[in-house]
Amino acid sequence: MSSTLLQVRVDEKTRAAAGSICEKLGIDLPTAVRIFLARTVLENGIPFSMKLRPSAPDDVLEAMKQASQSAENAGVSDMSLDEINAEIEQVRAGK
């Protein structure tokens, strides 16, 4: 199949940001554009989104927020470390 040249004008900041994301995904920007065009034809519309997962610190922070909310909902958010350890020991002892 013969190929044709496709030129697109985009501001440098957008090109650099998109190029950086593509690099993290393991592809270059021209390959990403070819993937987009092929999928657009295949799906007869705007095809999909490729997103990087949030970085670990965001995941950890969200998990901590959820754990804090769960503790608050269970009424145990104000327990001391000694009280928490005592409950753990009770469960381990089968009481």
Contacts in CASP RR format, 6 or more apart in sequence:
PFRMAT RR
TARGET T0000
AUTHOR 0000-0000-0000
METHOD contacts of the structure
MODEL  1
MSSTLLQVRVDEKTRAAAGSICEKLGIDLPTAVRIFLARTVLENGIPFSM
KLRPSAPDDVLEAMKQASQSAENAGVSDMSLDEINAEIEQVRAGK
6 33 0 8 1.000
8 33 0 8 1.000
10 18 0 8 1.000
15 29 0 8 1.000
18 29 0 8 1.000
18 32 0 8 1.000
19 28 0 8 1.000
19 29 0 8 1.000
19 32 0 8 1.000
21 52 0 8 1.000
22 28 0 8 1.000
22 29 0 8 1.000
22 31 0 8 1.000
22 32 0 8 1.000
24 52 0 8 1.000
25 32 0 8 1.000
25 50 0 8 1.000
25 52 0 8 1.000
27 35 0 8 1.000
32 50 0 8 1.000
36 47 0 8 1.000
39 47 0 8 1.000
39 48 0 8 1.000
40 46 0 8 1.000
40 47 0 8 1.000
53 59 0 8 1.000
54 62 0 8 1.000
68 77 0 8 1.000
71 77 0 8 1.000
71 79 0 8 1.000
79 87 0 8 1.000
END
